[in-house]
Protein backbone atom coordinates (compact mmCIF):
# COMPACT_ATOMS: atom_id res chain seq x y z
CA UNK A 1 0.00 0.00 0.00
CA UNK A 2 1.25 3.48 -0.84
CA UNK A 3 0.38 6.78 0.81
CA UNK A 4 -1.80 7.54 -2.24
CA UNK A 5 -3.74 4.32 -1.69
CA UNK A 6 -4.39 5.24 1.91
CA UNK A 7 -5.56 8.73 1.06
CA UNK A 8 -8.02 7.24 -1.46
CA UNK A 9 -9.74 5.48 1.43
CA UNK A 10 -11.93 2.40 1.43
CA UNK A 11 -13.34 0.96 -1.78
CA UNK A 12 -14.99 -2.13 -3.20
CA UNK A 13 -11.72 -4.02 -2.70
CA UNK A 14 -10.21 -2.28 0.35
CA UNK A 15 -11.48 -2.00 3.92
CA UNK A 16 -9.73 -0.48 6.96
CA UNK A 17 -9.87 -1.58 10.60
CA UNK A 18 -8.12 0.40 13.32
CA UNK A 19 -7.69 -2.67 15.50
CA UNK A 20 -8.73 -6.29 15.69
CA UNK A 21 -12.41 -6.45 16.85
CA UNK A 22 -13.19 -8.66 19.84
CA UNK A 23 -15.82 -10.47 17.76
CA UNK A 24 -14.38 -11.83 14.53
CA UNK A 25 -17.80 -11.72 12.86
CA UNK A 26 -17.38 -7.95 12.44
CA UNK A 27 -14.66 -8.45 9.84
CA UNK A 28 -15.41 -12.03 8.77
CA UNK A 29 -18.37 -10.73 6.75
CA UNK A 30 -15.92 -8.73 4.65
CA UNK A 31 -13.59 -11.72 4.27
CA UNK A 32 -16.33 -13.90 2.72
CA UNK A 33 -17.58 -10.93 0.66
CA UNK A 34 -14.13 -10.51 -0.88
CA UNK A 35 -13.96 -14.26 -1.60
CA UNK A 36 -17.41 -14.12 -3.24
CA UNK A 37 -16.32 -11.17 -5.38
CA UNK A 38 -13.08 -10.25 -7.08
CA UNK A 39 -10.99 -10.38 -3.92
CA UNK A 40 -9.76 -7.53 -1.73
CA UNK A 41 -7.58 -6.33 1.13
CA UNK A 42 -8.55 -5.99 4.76
CA UNK A 43 -6.05 -3.67 6.47
CA UNK A 44 -5.61 -3.48 10.24
CA UNK A 45 -4.01 -0.42 11.79
CA UNK A 46 -5.82 2.33 9.83
CA UNK A 47 -8.76 4.41 11.04
CA UNK A 48 -11.59 3.88 8.55
CA UNK A 49 -13.18 7.36 8.67
CA UNK A 50 -10.05 9.53 8.71
CA UNK A 51 -7.64 7.09 6.95
CA UNK A 52 -5.14 7.92 9.72
CA UNK A 53 -2.43 5.28 10.15
CA UNK A 54 -2.58 4.31 13.83
CA UNK A 55 -0.61 1.07 13.47
CA UNK A 56 -0.61 -2.17 15.44
CA UNK A 57 1.60 -2.22 18.59
CA UNK A 58 4.90 -4.00 17.88
CA UNK A 59 4.54 -6.31 20.86
CA UNK A 60 1.13 -7.51 19.60
CA UNK A 61 1.71 -7.88 15.85
CA UNK A 62 2.34 -11.61 15.55
CA UNK A 63 -0.34 -12.48 18.08
CA UNK A 64 -2.80 -10.44 16.03
CA UNK A 65 -1.72 -12.12 12.78
CA UNK A 66 -2.22 -15.58 14.31
CA UNK A 67 -5.64 -14.58 15.64
CA UNK A 68 -6.74 -13.41 12.18
CA UNK A 69 -5.48 -16.59 10.48
CA UNK A 70 -7.21 -18.86 13.03
CA UNK A 71 -10.47 -16.90 12.91
CA UNK A 72 -10.67 -17.13 9.10
CA UNK A 73 -9.84 -20.85 9.20
CA UNK A 74 -12.45 -21.59 11.87
CA UNK A 75 -15.24 -19.30 10.66
CA UNK A 76 -15.47 -19.67 6.88
CA UNK A 77 -16.88 -22.36 4.62
CA UNK A 78 -15.44 -23.44 2.19
CA UNK A 79 -11.95 -22.84 3.52
CA UNK A 80 -10.38 -19.46 2.77
CA UNK A 81 -6.60 -19.13 2.87
CA UNK A 82 -5.53 -15.50 3.37
CA UNK A 83 -2.21 -13.96 2.39
CA UNK A 84 -1.10 -11.92 5.43
CA UNK A 85 1.77 -9.46 5.31
CA UNK A 86 3.20 -6.49 7.21
CA UNK A 87 3.99 -3.01 5.99
CA UNK A 88 5.54 -0.02 7.72
CA UNK A 89 4.18 3.44 6.97
CA UNK A 90 5.42 6.51 8.84
CA UNK A 91 7.18 4.25 11.40
CA UNK A 92 3.92 2.45 12.12
CA UNK A 93 3.18 -1.16 11.24
CA UNK A 94 -0.04 -2.25 9.56
CA UNK A 95 -1.29 -5.77 8.82
CA UNK A 96 -2.55 -6.44 5.30
CA UNK A 97 -4.88 -9.44 4.88
CA UNK A 98 -5.34 -10.20 1.19
CA UNK A 99 -8.26 -12.39 0.16
CA UNK A 100 -8.28 -13.81 -3.36
CA UNK A 101 -11.42 -14.29 -5.45
CA UNK A 102 -12.67 -17.76 -4.58
CA UNK A 103 -13.46 -20.57 -7.01
CA UNK A 104 -15.76 -22.54 -4.68
CA UNK A 105 -18.52 -19.96 -4.29
CA UNK A 106 -20.55 -19.25 -2.30
CA UNK A 107 -18.40 -18.59 0.78
CA UNK A 108 -20.22 -18.01 4.03
CA UNK A 109 -19.82 -17.75 7.81
CA UNK A 110 -20.33 -21.23 9.26
CA UNK A 111 -22.16 -20.12 12.38
CA UNK A 112 -24.75 -18.21 10.32
CA UNK A 113 -25.29 -20.87 7.66
CA UNK A 114 -25.37 -20.62 3.89
CA UNK A 115 -28.63 -18.70 3.59
CA UNK A 116 -27.86 -16.00 6.17
CA UNK A 117 -24.07 -16.04 6.24
CA UNK A 118 -23.27 -15.24 2.59
CA UNK A 119 -22.05 -11.69 1.99
CA UNK A 120 -21.03 -9.58 -1.01
CA UNK A 121 -19.41 -6.18 -1.57
CA UNK A 122 -21.58 -3.35 -2.87
CA UNK A 123 -20.12 0.12 -3.45
CA UNK A 124 -17.41 -0.24 -0.82
CA UNK A 125 -19.65 -1.78 1.83
CA UNK A 126 -20.41 -5.35 2.87
CA UNK A 127 -24.00 -6.58 2.85
CA UNK A 128 -25.87 -9.86 3.06
CA UNK A 129 -26.48 -11.51 -0.31
CA UNK A 130 -30.08 -11.80 -1.48
CA UNK A 131 -31.39 -15.33 -2.00
CA UNK A 132 -31.12 -15.11 -5.81
CA UNK A 133 -27.49 -13.96 -5.47
CA UNK A 134 -26.73 -16.97 -3.30
CA UNK A 135 -28.19 -19.21 -6.03
CA UNK A 136 -26.15 -17.37 -8.66
CA UNK A 137 -22.97 -17.95 -6.64
CA UNK A 138 -23.88 -21.63 -6.22
CA UNK A 139 -24.27 -22.13 -9.98
CA UNK A 140 -21.00 -20.37 -10.66
CA UNK A 141 -19.12 -22.19 -7.91
CA UNK A 142 -20.24 -25.60 -9.22
CA UNK A 143 -19.59 -24.64 -12.87
CA UNK A 144 -23.25 -25.08 -13.78
CA UNK A 145 -25.61 -22.84 -15.75
CA UNK A 146 -29.09 -21.80 -14.72
CA UNK A 147 -30.37 -21.76 -18.30
CA UNK A 148 -29.33 -25.41 -18.78
CA UNK A 149 -31.23 -26.50 -15.67
CA UNK A 150 -34.60 -28.26 -16.14
CA UNK A 151 -37.44 -25.77 -15.84
CA UNK A 152 -39.51 -26.69 -12.79
CA UNK A 153 -43.09 -27.71 -13.55
CA UNK A 154 -42.73 -27.15 -17.30
CA UNK A 155 -43.42 -29.82 -19.92
CA UNK A 156 -43.49 -29.53 -23.70
CA UNK A 157 -44.99 -31.51 -26.56
CA UNK A 158 -43.28 -32.69 -29.73
CA UNK A 159 -45.19 -29.99 -31.61
CA UNK A 160 -43.81 -27.28 -29.29
CA UNK A 161 -40.28 -28.59 -29.76
CA UNK A 162 -40.71 -28.65 -33.54
CA UNK A 163 -42.07 -25.08 -33.46
CA UNK A 164 -39.07 -23.81 -31.51
CA UNK A 165 -36.70 -25.53 -33.97
CA UNK A 166 -38.56 -23.88 -36.86
CA UNK A 167 -38.64 -20.44 -35.21
CA UNK A 168 -34.93 -20.47 -34.41
CA UNK A 169 -34.05 -21.33 -38.00
CA UNK A 170 -36.39 -18.64 -39.37
CA UNK A 171 -34.74 -16.04 -37.15
CA UNK A 172 -31.31 -17.18 -38.30
CA UNK A 173 -32.36 -16.85 -41.95
CA UNK A 174 -33.74 -13.34 -41.36
CA UNK A 175 -30.42 -12.28 -39.84
CA UNK A 176 -28.28 -13.42 -42.78
CA UNK A 177 -26.74 -10.74 -44.98
CA UNK A 178 -26.59 -12.58 -48.29
CA UNK A 179 -27.56 -15.76 -50.09
CA UNK A 180 -24.25 -17.43 -49.28
CA UNK A 181 -24.85 -17.01 -45.53
CA UNK A 182 -28.44 -18.17 -45.93
CA UNK A 183 -27.28 -21.38 -47.60
CA UNK A 184 -25.04 -22.16 -44.61
CA UNK A 185 -27.87 -22.04 -42.04
CA UNK A 186 -28.43 -25.58 -40.83
CA UNK A 187 -31.61 -27.18 -39.54
CA UNK A 188 -32.24 -27.07 -35.81
CA UNK A 189 -33.06 -30.56 -34.55
CA UNK A 190 -33.78 -32.17 -31.20
CA UNK A 191 -30.12 -33.21 -31.08
CA UNK A 192 -29.12 -29.58 -31.65
CA UNK A 193 -31.26 -28.46 -28.70
CA UNK A 194 -29.80 -31.25 -26.56
CA UNK A 195 -26.23 -30.25 -27.46
CA UNK A 196 -26.94 -26.62 -26.53
CA UNK A 197 -28.69 -27.55 -23.27
CA UNK A 198 -32.05 -26.17 -24.38
CA UNK A 199 -33.39 -29.68 -23.81
CA UNK A 200 -32.12 -32.44 -21.51
CA UNK A 201 -32.93 -36.12 -21.68
CA UNK A 202 -34.03 -37.99 -18.58
CA UNK A 203 -35.30 -41.56 -18.62
CA UNK A 204 -35.82 -41.29 -22.40
CA UNK A 205 -38.03 -38.24 -21.96
CA UNK A 206 -37.17 -34.78 -23.31
CA UNK A 207 -37.20 -32.18 -20.53
CA UNK A 208 -37.24 -28.44 -21.32
CA UNK A 209 -34.65 -26.32 -19.55
CA UNK A 210 -34.98 -22.70 -18.49
CA UNK A 211 -33.43 -21.76 -21.85
CA UNK A 212 -36.29 -23.49 -23.68
CA UNK A 213 -38.85 -21.50 -21.69
CA UNK A 214 -37.04 -18.21 -22.44
CA UNK A 215 -36.53 -18.91 -26.14
CA UNK A 216 -40.11 -20.10 -26.57
CA UNK A 217 -41.55 -17.16 -24.64
CA UNK A 218 -43.26 -19.33 -22.04
CA UNK A 219 -44.89 -17.42 -19.15
CA UNK A 220 -43.33 -19.98 -16.79
CA UNK A 221 -40.26 -17.72 -16.67
CA UNK A 222 -40.92 -14.00 -16.66
CA UNK A 223 -38.26 -11.97 -18.45
CA UNK A 224 -38.92 -8.58 -20.01
CA UNK A 225 -37.17 -5.69 -21.67
CA UNK A 226 -38.44 -2.31 -20.54
CA UNK A 227 -37.84 0.63 -22.88
CA UNK A 228 -38.44 4.31 -22.15
CA UNK A 229 -37.70 7.78 -23.45
CA UNK A 230 -37.21 10.50 -20.83
CA UNK A 231 -37.22 14.25 -21.06
CA UNK A 232 -33.96 15.68 -19.76
CA UNK A 233 -31.17 13.64 -18.19
CA UNK A 234 -33.03 11.96 -15.29
CA UNK A 235 -35.93 9.54 -14.93
CA UNK A 236 -38.39 12.18 -13.79
CA UNK A 237 -40.53 12.80 -16.92
CA UNK A 238 -41.61 10.00 -19.29
CA UNK A 239 -42.01 10.81 -22.98
CA UNK A 240 -42.73 7.27 -24.12
CA UNK A 241 -42.36 3.77 -22.77
CA UNK A 242 -42.91 0.18 -23.85
CA UNK A 243 -42.50 -3.22 -22.24
CA UNK A 244 -41.72 -6.32 -24.28
CA UNK A 245 -42.21 -9.91 -23.21
CA UNK A 246 -42.35 -13.28 -24.91
CA UNK A 247 -39.44 -15.02 -26.64
CA UNK A 248 -36.24 -13.25 -25.64
CA UNK A 249 -34.90 -13.15 -29.22
CA UNK A 250 -38.07 -11.28 -30.25
CA UNK A 251 -37.66 -8.93 -27.30
CA UNK A 252 -34.17 -8.04 -28.56
CA UNK A 253 -35.52 -7.20 -32.03
CA UNK A 254 -38.42 -5.12 -30.71
CA UNK A 255 -36.24 -3.21 -28.25
CA UNK A 256 -33.71 -2.51 -31.01
CA UNK A 257 -36.46 -1.15 -33.27
CA UNK A 258 -37.81 0.96 -30.39
CA UNK A 259 -34.42 2.64 -30.02
CA UNK A 260 -34.13 3.29 -33.75
CA UNK A 261 -37.56 4.90 -33.72
CA UNK A 262 -36.51 7.39 -31.04
CA UNK A 263 -32.93 8.35 -31.81
CA UNK A 264 -32.02 11.04 -34.33
CA UNK A 265 -31.53 10.21 -37.98
CA UNK A 266 -29.38 12.48 -40.11
CA UNK A 267 -28.18 12.27 -43.66
CA UNK A 268 -25.06 12.84 -45.66
CA UNK A 269 -24.35 13.03 -49.38
CA UNK A 270 -22.01 10.46 -50.88
CA UNK A 271 -21.52 11.15 -54.58
CA UNK A 272 -24.97 11.51 -56.12
CA UNK A 273 -26.75 9.69 -53.31
CA UNK A 274 -28.14 10.67 -49.97
CA UNK A 275 -27.22 8.27 -47.16
CA UNK A 276 -29.25 8.07 -43.96
CA UNK A 277 -27.14 7.82 -40.80
CA UNK A 278 -28.32 7.33 -37.22
CA UNK A 279 -26.63 9.26 -34.43
CA UNK A 280 -25.20 5.99 -33.02
CA UNK A 281 -23.68 3.05 -34.89
CA UNK A 282 -26.72 0.79 -35.19
CA UNK A 283 -24.65 -2.40 -35.05
CA UNK A 284 -23.44 -1.32 -31.60
CA UNK A 285 -27.01 -0.67 -30.45
CA UNK A 286 -28.04 -4.16 -31.49
CA UNK A 287 -24.90 -5.68 -29.97
CA UNK A 288 -25.40 -4.18 -26.54
CA UNK A 289 -29.11 -5.09 -26.36
CA UNK A 290 -28.37 -8.64 -27.49
CA UNK A 291 -25.55 -8.95 -24.95
CA UNK A 292 -27.88 -7.78 -22.20
CA UNK A 293 -30.35 -10.57 -23.04
CA UNK A 294 -27.69 -13.24 -23.48
CA UNK A 295 -25.59 -12.46 -20.41
CA UNK A 296 -28.07 -11.15 -17.84
CA UNK A 297 -28.90 -13.12 -14.70
CA UNK A 298 -32.28 -14.80 -15.13
CA UNK A 299 -32.25 -15.67 -11.45
CA UNK A 300 -32.54 -12.00 -10.55
CA UNK A 301 -36.16 -10.76 -10.57
CA UNK A 302 -35.35 -7.46 -12.33
CA UNK A 303 -35.72 -6.69 -16.05
CA UNK A 304 -33.40 -5.31 -18.71
CA UNK A 305 -33.99 -1.56 -18.91
CA UNK A 306 -33.25 0.62 -21.92
CA UNK A 307 -33.55 4.35 -21.26
CA UNK A 308 -33.03 7.16 -23.75
CA UNK A 309 -32.23 10.60 -22.30
CA UNK A 310 -31.38 13.91 -23.91
CA UNK A 311 -27.68 13.16 -23.47
CA UNK A 312 -27.34 9.36 -23.57
CA UNK A 313 -28.71 5.89 -24.26
CA UNK A 314 -28.53 3.68 -21.18
CA UNK A 315 -28.80 -0.15 -21.19
CA UNK A 316 -28.92 -1.87 -17.79
CA UNK A 317 -28.70 -5.63 -17.42
CA UNK A 318 -29.48 -7.51 -14.16
CA UNK A 319 -26.67 -9.55 -12.69
CA UNK A 320 -23.31 -8.95 -11.04
CA UNK A 321 -20.10 -9.54 -12.98
CA UNK A 322 -18.93 -13.14 -12.90
CA UNK A 323 -15.78 -14.21 -11.09
CA UNK A 324 -12.69 -12.98 -12.92
CA UNK A 325 -14.59 -10.56 -15.15
CA UNK A 326 -13.61 -6.91 -14.87
CA UNK A 327 -14.50 -3.81 -16.88
CA UNK A 328 -10.94 -3.66 -18.20
CA UNK A 329 -11.16 -7.24 -19.49
CA UNK A 330 -14.55 -6.63 -21.11
CA UNK A 331 -13.14 -3.66 -23.02
CA UNK A 332 -10.51 -5.83 -24.73
CA UNK A 333 -12.91 -8.63 -25.63
CA UNK A 334 -12.81 -10.99 -22.63
CA UNK A 335 -16.04 -12.96 -22.46
CA UNK A 336 -17.33 -15.36 -19.83
CA UNK A 337 -20.65 -17.03 -20.52
CA UNK A 338 -23.37 -16.86 -17.87
CA UNK A 339 -26.07 -18.56 -19.99
CA UNK A 340 -24.41 -21.19 -22.16
CA UNK A 341 -27.56 -22.54 -23.88
CA UNK A 342 -28.89 -19.07 -24.71
CA UNK A 343 -25.47 -17.98 -25.97
CA UNK A 344 -25.37 -21.00 -28.30
CA UNK A 345 -28.86 -20.29 -29.63
CA UNK A 346 -28.15 -16.56 -30.06
CA UNK A 347 -24.91 -17.35 -31.88
CA UNK A 348 -26.76 -19.71 -34.24
CA UNK A 349 -29.39 -17.02 -34.91
CA UNK A 350 -26.58 -14.53 -35.64
CA UNK A 351 -27.75 -12.28 -32.82
CA UNK A 352 -24.43 -12.31 -30.96
CA UNK A 353 -20.86 -13.51 -31.39
CA UNK A 354 -19.75 -15.80 -28.58
CA UNK A 355 -16.15 -14.67 -28.36
CA UNK A 356 -16.50 -11.12 -27.11
CA UNK A 357 -15.35 -9.40 -30.30
CA UNK A 358 -18.44 -7.18 -30.35
CA UNK A 359 -17.30 -4.93 -27.49
CA UNK A 360 -13.89 -3.93 -28.93
CA UNK A 361 -15.62 -3.39 -32.30
CA UNK A 362 -18.17 -1.17 -30.56
CA UNK A 363 -15.42 1.08 -29.21
CA UNK A 364 -13.90 1.29 -32.71
CA UNK A 365 -17.25 2.25 -34.24
CA UNK A 366 -17.83 5.04 -31.74
CA UNK A 367 -14.35 6.38 -32.44
CA UNK A 368 -15.10 6.42 -36.18
CA UNK A 369 -18.36 8.29 -35.47
CA UNK A 370 -16.44 10.90 -33.49
CA UNK A 371 -18.49 10.13 -30.37
CA UNK A 372 -17.39 9.85 -26.77
CA UNK A 373 -16.44 6.24 -26.08
CA UNK A 374 -19.10 4.04 -24.45
CA UNK A 375 -19.08 3.89 -20.66
CA UNK A 376 -19.11 0.49 -18.92
CA UNK A 377 -20.36 0.56 -15.32
CA UNK A 378 -20.32 -2.17 -12.67
CA UNK A 379 -23.30 -1.40 -10.42
CA UNK A 380 -22.50 -4.18 -7.92
CA UNK A 381 -25.46 -6.32 -8.90
CA UNK A 382 -26.25 -4.89 -12.33
CA UNK A 383 -24.19 -4.02 -15.40
CA UNK A 384 -24.75 -0.84 -17.40
CA UNK A 385 -23.55 0.59 -20.71
CA UNK A 386 -23.97 4.26 -21.60
CA UNK A 387 -23.83 5.59 -25.16
CA UNK A 388 -23.39 9.37 -25.06
CA UNK A 389 -25.12 11.52 -27.68
CA UNK A 390 -23.33 14.27 -29.58
CA UNK A 391 -25.58 17.04 -28.26
CA UNK A 392 -23.15 19.81 -29.28
CA UNK A 393 -23.07 18.84 -32.93
CA UNK A 394 -24.09 21.57 -35.39
CA UNK A 395 -24.69 19.11 -38.22
CA UNK A 396 -28.26 19.01 -39.52
CA UNK A 397 -30.26 16.38 -37.68
CA UNK A 398 -33.70 15.14 -38.54
CA UNK A 399 -35.92 13.00 -36.36
CA UNK A 400 -36.87 9.59 -37.66
CA UNK A 401 -40.40 10.80 -38.29
CA UNK A 402 -39.19 13.83 -40.32
CA UNK A 403 -36.98 11.70 -42.52
CA UNK A 404 -39.82 9.25 -43.07
CA UNK A 405 -42.15 12.00 -44.30
CA UNK A 406 -39.45 13.27 -46.68
CA UNK A 407 -38.84 9.83 -48.14
CA UNK A 408 -42.56 9.28 -48.46
CA UNK A 409 -43.01 12.37 -50.61
CA UNK A 410 -40.22 11.18 -52.90
CA UNK A 411 -41.85 7.75 -53.23
CA UNK A 412 -38.86 5.98 -51.66
CA UNK A 413 -40.43 4.49 -48.55
CA UNK A 414 -38.15 2.03 -46.78
CA UNK A 415 -39.96 -1.07 -45.48
CA UNK A 416 -38.49 -4.05 -43.71
CA UNK A 417 -39.46 -7.60 -44.63
CA UNK A 418 -41.53 -7.72 -41.45
CA UNK A 419 -43.39 -4.53 -42.46
CA UNK A 420 -44.23 -6.03 -45.85
CA UNK A 421 -45.37 -9.29 -44.26
CA UNK A 422 -47.84 -7.44 -42.07
CA UNK A 423 -49.15 -5.37 -44.99
CA UNK A 424 -49.66 -8.40 -47.24
CA UNK A 425 -51.79 -10.19 -44.66
CA UNK A 426 -53.81 -7.03 -43.95
CA UNK A 427 -54.37 -6.50 -47.69
CA UNK A 428 -55.80 -10.01 -47.98
CA UNK A 429 -58.07 -9.51 -44.93
CA UNK A 430 -58.58 -5.82 -44.02
CA UNK A 431 -60.84 -6.68 -41.04
CA UNK A 432 -58.25 -8.97 -39.41
CA UNK A 433 -57.67 -8.44 -35.68
CA UNK A 434 -54.24 -8.05 -34.15
CA UNK A 435 -54.71 -11.34 -32.28
CA UNK A 436 -55.47 -13.20 -35.49
CA UNK A 437 -52.64 -11.41 -37.28
CA UNK A 438 -50.28 -12.66 -34.56
CA UNK A 439 -51.47 -16.25 -35.14
CA UNK A 440 -51.06 -15.91 -38.91
CA UNK A 441 -47.44 -14.75 -38.65
CA UNK A 442 -46.47 -16.73 -35.56
CA UNK A 443 -45.58 -13.64 -33.51
CA UNK A 444 -46.59 -12.43 -30.09
CA UNK A 445 -49.49 -9.97 -29.98
CA UNK A 446 -47.16 -7.32 -28.54
CA UNK A 447 -44.90 -7.63 -31.56
CA UNK A 448 -47.86 -7.21 -33.95
CA UNK A 449 -49.02 -4.14 -32.01
CA UNK A 450 -45.55 -2.67 -32.32
CA UNK A 451 -45.47 -3.06 -36.11
CA UNK A 452 -49.02 -1.81 -36.73
CA UNK A 453 -48.34 1.21 -34.52
CA UNK A 454 -45.10 1.93 -36.38
CA UNK A 455 -46.82 1.71 -39.77
CA UNK A 456 -49.63 3.99 -38.60
CA UNK A 457 -47.13 6.55 -37.31
CA UNK A 458 -45.45 6.52 -40.73
CA UNK A 459 -48.83 7.21 -42.43
CA UNK A 460 -48.56 3.88 -44.22
CA UNK A 461 -51.46 2.19 -42.42
CA UNK A 462 -54.76 3.54 -41.11
CA UNK A 463 -57.40 2.01 -38.84
CA UNK A 464 -61.01 2.88 -39.65
CA UNK A 465 -63.60 2.19 -36.97
CA UNK A 466 -63.06 0.51 -33.61
CA UNK A 467 -60.29 -1.92 -32.71
CA UNK A 468 -62.82 -4.76 -32.64
CA UNK A 469 -65.13 -3.95 -35.57
CA UNK A 470 -62.99 -1.67 -37.73
CA UNK A 471 -60.92 -2.31 -40.84
CA UNK A 472 -57.38 -1.57 -41.93
CA UNK A 473 -56.53 0.70 -44.85
CA UNK A 474 -53.14 0.67 -46.56
CA UNK A 475 -52.38 4.21 -47.70
CA UNK A 476 -49.32 3.67 -49.91
CA UNK A 477 -49.22 2.03 -53.30
CA UNK A 478 -49.22 -1.74 -53.67
CA UNK A 479 -46.03 -1.69 -55.74
CA UNK A 480 -44.06 -0.50 -52.68
CA UNK A 481 -44.93 -3.34 -50.27
CA UNK A 482 -45.46 -6.22 -52.72
CA UNK A 483 -41.83 -6.24 -53.88
C-alpha positions, 0 to 999 in steps of 0.5 A: 500500500502506498500513501496515495492508496491510503488517502483514497480510502476504502473501496470495493476491494479495500477495507480499513480496521483500526484494531482487531475487533473482539468479535471476529464476525465484524470483519469475517463478513468482509472476508467472505464478501471478498472471496465471493467477489473479485478479492480484496484487502482488509487492512488493520491499523488504519482508522476507517473514517479519517484514513489515519495510520494508527498502526498495530503495537509492535509487541502484539503484531504476531499475536494479532496475525495468528488470531486473524489466520485462526479466525478465518480458518475456523469461521469460513466455509469453504476454507479461505486461505488468506495472504497476510503481510506487514507493511511499515508506513510513517514508522507504524506497522499495519497488517494487510490481509489479502483475500483472493477471489474464490473458485468454490462460491458461495463462501459463508460464515459457518455459524450463520449458515449458507442462507444468512451467512453469505455476503457480497461487496456493494459500493465499498460496503459489505451486505448480506447476499439476497437469495437469488445472489446466493443461487447465482454464486452456487451455480458459478461455484459448481460450474453449472448454468441456470439456463441449462437447468430443467425448468420446474413444472414445465413440460413440452410436446413434440409440436412445441419442440418442432415449433421452436426448432422452426422459429430459431431457423427462421430467425437465423435466416432473417439475420443473414446478410446474403444468399451465401450465408443463408445457404449455410444455415443448418436445420435445428433438430432435437439433437441440436437443442440437446447439445446446446442444453435447451433440452435435456434427456431424462429416462428417455423423456425430453425435458425443457430447460430454463433456456427453452422456456425463455426462447419459446416465450413461455410465461413460466419464466418472466423476463422482459425488456423495458424501454423508455424515453425521458425528457432531460437527463433523469428519470423524472418525466416520461415521454414514451415507454414500452415493455416487451415480453415473450421469446427473448430473441423477439424482445431483442428485435423489438427493443432494437427497433424501439431505439431506432424509432426514437434516436435522431436520424441524419443524412449525408451526401455520398456522390450523387446519393443521400445516405441516412445515418443514425446518431449511433452506430446501429450495429453497436445498439443491437450488440449491446441489447443482445448482450444484455439478453444473453448475459443477464442473470435470469435468477434476478427478478429485475428486467433489462432496462433501456432508457433514452435521455437527452444526453445518452442511451442507457442499457442496464442488465441484471446480474453482477459480474462473474468471477474474474470478469472486470470492466478492463477485461470486457473492453478488450474482448474478454467474455465469460458465458453466464447462460451457455444454452442461450449464448449458443442459440443466439450465436446460431441465430446470428444475434451475438458472437460468442467470443467477445469481439463485439465490445472492442468493435463497438469502441472502434465504431464510436471512435469512427463516429467521433463520439465519446467512447461508451461507458461500462459501469459495474453497479455491484449487482447490475451491469450498465452501458452508456452511449453518449449523444453528440448534443453539441453537434451543429450538423443538420439532424432530422428526427426519424419521423421527419426523414420518413415523411421526406422519403414518403413524398419522394416515393422511396419508402423504406420497409423491412421484410416484417413490415411487408409481411404485415401489410400483405396479410392485412391486404388479404383480410382488411378486417383482421384483428391483431390477435389473429394477425399474430397467429397468422405470422407466428408472432406475439401480440405485442410484436404485432401491435408494435409493427401496426403502430409503427406503420400507422405513425409513418402514415402507411397504415390507417385504422377505420372504426373501432379496434374490434369492428374496424378495418385496416386501410393501406395508404401507400401504393401496392407496388411498394410493399409487394416487392 
